[in-house]
Amino acid sequence: MDASTLFSANVLLLSIFAITFLAMSFQVSPRAHFLSWSAANALLALALLCFALDDHLPILAAYLLPNALLLLGFGCHWHAARQIAQLPSRISNVAAPTSAYLLVASTAFLLSDYTLAYIASNVVFTILALLTITAYARAPFRGLLSPVGLILAFFFLGAEGVLRTVLGLFSGGPQGPGMLNDMTLDIHLMSALVFVSLTGAFSLALSFELIARGHKEAARRDPLTGAFNRREFQARLEDILQGSPEEDFGLIHFDLDHFKEVNDRYGHVAGDEALVRITSAVKAQLRQNDCFARLGGEEFAVLLPSVSRDNAYKIANRLRECISGLRFEFAPEDFRLTASAGIYHGDGEALASTDILQTVDKGLYKSKKAGRNRVSFADPAPEAT
C-alpha cells in the first residue's frame, strides 16, 4: 500500500474507534476512561490528517500542530490507563507532555533547528509510552489478558520512539515540518496501523473483561455492606475442607444482640447504616486472606485460615470489643451495639461444612445463653490461654 492509502486506513480506523468508545461511554459506568479513549483516537486521527495535509497548512501550524495533537492523543491514552487503574489523574496529565514539547519546539522554530523539535517530540513520545505501560502493569489489571496486549502495543511504540530519537541524533532528522518523506514513511504508517488496531481491539477487550469481572465480584458480595455473601463464604469453607489443610483453621459466627431494636427505634435506614459501619470496622481488624461474610440480616461469619486456637479466640474477642466500642450518629452517646459469637477451631477432618456450621452455632448459642456480648467455643476446651 502507498502512503496515502495507509494514511486513509489509519484515519478511518481511528475514527471508528473514537466513535465506538464515545458510544460506549453513554452505556457503561464508570465512563471517564471511555471518553479518554475516544479523545485519544480522535486526536490521533486529527494528527495524521495534519501530517497528510501539511503542505496546505501555514508553516508554523505545519511545524507544531501535528506532533502536538499526536502527543495529546497519547496523553489521553495514559490518562485512560490511570483512570482504569484508579490512580489519581487530572487533565494536566494530558496537557503537560504536549506543553513541554511545544516549549522546546517553539524555541527550535525560532532557531530554525528542526532536529531539536524532532528529537523532543520523540523523547516525550517514548516517555508517554513507558508511563502507559507502567499504568497497565499495576495490580488492578492482574489476572486479565487484555492489558498484556496493550503493554506490548505501547512497548513497540516506545521502541519506535527510541529508534526515531537515535535517528534524529545521528542523521539530523527532518529538515522541515511534517514527517520524513522517505523510504521509512510506509514502514512508520504500517506500524501505526498495527498499533491502532491493537490498542483499539485490546481496549475494547479490556472494557469487557472489567465489566465481566465486576459482575463476577458483585455476585460474591452482599450489596449493602460489601462483605462477602453466604454463597461465597460457603464456597471458601468447602475449598478449605476439600483441600486437606495442613494447619488448623477457625470459623467465627456472630450476630448483633437485640439488633431488631435498632430498626424499631431508629428506622431501617439507621439499621442499614449500622451494618455498613460495623462491616467496615470488622474488615479493618482482619487479615487479607480472611473471609468476612454477611450471612443474612445481622448475622456475620469470619473464616480464618491457618490460625491457632488461641489466636482465633483473640480475633473473635477483638471483633466483639471493636463492635461494642462503636458510636452511631443516629443514636444517643450512650447507645451501644454488642455482638455474641461462637467459634469452631480445628482441621475439619471428616466433617462436612454443615457439621462445622452446626458446631459453631452451638458456641453462639452458649454466648447468648450466658448473657450475650461474649465469645464461646462449642466444645469444653479452654477458650484462651
GIZICOR-V329983 format. One record per backbone hydrogen bond with DSSP energy under -1.0 kcal/mol. CO is the residue of the C=O (numbers start at 1). NH is the residue of the N-H. If there is no record, write none. Layout:
co->[CO CO]
nh->[NH NH]
This chain:
co->[2 3 4 5 6 7 8 9 10 11 12 13 14 15 16 17 18 19 20 21 24 24 31 32 33 34 35 36 37 38 39 40 41 42 43 44 45 46 47 48 49 51 53 54 58 59 60 61 64 65 66 67 68 69 70 71 72 73 74 75 76 77 78 79 80 81 82 83 90 91 91 92 95 96 97 98 99 100 101 102 103 104 105 106 107 108 113 114 115 116 117 118 119 120 121 122 123 124 125 126 127 128 129 130 131 132 133 135 138 139 141 145 145 146 147 148 149 150 151 152 153 154 155 156 157 158 159 160 161 162 163 164 165 166 167 180 182 184 185 186 187 188 189 190 191 192 193 194 195 196 197 198 199 200 201 202 203 204 205 206 207 208 209 210 211 212 213 214 215 217 218 220 222 227 228 229 230 231 232 233 234 235 236 237 238 239 248 249 250 251 252 253 254 255 256 258 259 259 260 261 262 263 267 268 269 270 271 272 273 274 275 276 277 278 279 280 282 283 287 291 292 293 296 298 299 299 300 301 302 303 304 308 309 310 311 312 313 314 315 316 317 318 319 320 321 323 328 332 338 340 341 342 343 344 346 348 352 353 354 355 356 357 358 359 360 361 362 363 364 365 366 367 368 374 376]
nh->[6 7 8 9 10 11 12 13 14 15 16 17 18 19 20 21 22 23 24 25 27 28 35 36 37 38 39 40 41 42 43 44 45 46 47 48 49 50 51 52 53 54 56 57 62 63 64 65 68 69 70 71 72 73 74 75 76 77 78 79 80 81 82 83 84 85 87 86 93 94 95 96 99 100 101 102 103 104 105 106 107 108 109 110 111 113 117 118 119 120 121 122 123 124 125 126 127 128 129 130 131 132 133 134 135 136 137 138 141 142 144 148 149 150 151 152 153 154 155 156 157 158 159 160 161 162 163 164 165 166 167 168 169 170 171 182 185 188 189 190 191 192 193 194 195 196 197 198 199 200 201 202 203 204 205 206 207 208 209 210 211 212 213 214 215 216 217 218 219 220 221 229 226 222 294 233 234 235 236 237 238 239 240 241 242 243 307 346 304 344 302 342 300 340 259 261 262 263 264 265 266 267 271 272 273 274 275 276 277 278 279 280 281 282 283 284 285 286 290 303 228 301 299 256 295 296 254 293 252 291 250 312 313 314 315 316 317 318 319 320 321 322 323 324 325 326 331 335 257 255 376 253 378 251 249 351 356 357 358 359 360 361 362 363 364 365 366 367 368 369 370 372 371 341 343]
